[in-house]
Amino acid sequence: MSRCSIVPTKRRPGWTTEVSYTTLVDVATLQAHLDDPNWLVVDVRHQLSDTAYGERAYAAGHIPGAVFLHCDRDLSGPMNGKNGRHPLPDIEQLAQRFGDIGIGSTTQVVVYDDAQGMIAGRLWWLLRWLGHDAVALLDGGLQAWQAAGSTMTELLPMLAPRVFVARPRQAWVGADYVLERIETPYMHLVDARGPDRFRGENETIDPVGGHIPGAINRCFKDNLQADGRFKPAAQLRTEWLAILAGSPPDQVIHQCGSGVSACLNILAMEIAGLSGSRLYAGSWSEWCADPGRPVVR
């Protein structure tokens, strides 16, 4: 089921009620809005081991009208060896990119990937960081779209650039914030990586294995059902309240390997009605780049 909020009615040819989807959109809802000029679909397929994969996959076939954004080039800034594998992009450049592909103040954005939402969650978070709430993940990703027998195309969309005005929020924290609050009651740190990497085992991506002292592990995949769709809101709320263990949502800081998959935990909390958590943007890849920071294995 799609999660949405009703905003003031706006009339336009063929569309009488404007609905803002802020967390999830199901396949049927997206199918019904493929021709809506105020909706924009964004494909962010990506693989860490093959960074050209997403562009090849998009060229071979994508949801009609979808625009492609690259995780490294578009959704991340330049690395300097100390700021992690996916640093936050420059706000002005990101806002310009959003406008160039057709995101305006009233655009409903739908994002998808084929990696259980791991990359799509990053774009969802980036748009919300810059003040654009009308963005939702396609629940179940491209797999759900194809399983429903929905149309795929190789045709490139005609872009209609709009003005995107960035209104950044206090949605993330840096390494100093985390270091100052390690193992205190003022921060509840949640690591979205797999349990083995959290324990410091099978680390093949970052040069150091382990986790930040005081962090607890909630793999981003644990928010999903076996079919790749998100668990019901009530179930997510029960699970996350147990994870929070009495901490208020605004004391929760999410991290992962590089600030990408952790965004899916933020989304899960939003679906559960637990708003206000933030992202440690540099995450483990930034943290472990400084040998002076403490590590638990």
PyMOL commands that set and color helices and strands:
alter all, ss='L'
color gray80, all
select helices_A, chain A and resi 27-32+53-60+91-101+120-129+141-147+175-180+195-198+220-223+233-244+249-251+262-271+283-287
alter helices_A, ss='H'
color red, helices_A
select strands_A, chain A and resi 4-6+19-21+24-25+39-43+67-68+108-112+135-138+172-173+188-191+216-217+252-255+278-280
alter strands_A, ss='S'
color yellow, strands_A
deselect
rebuild
show_as cartoon
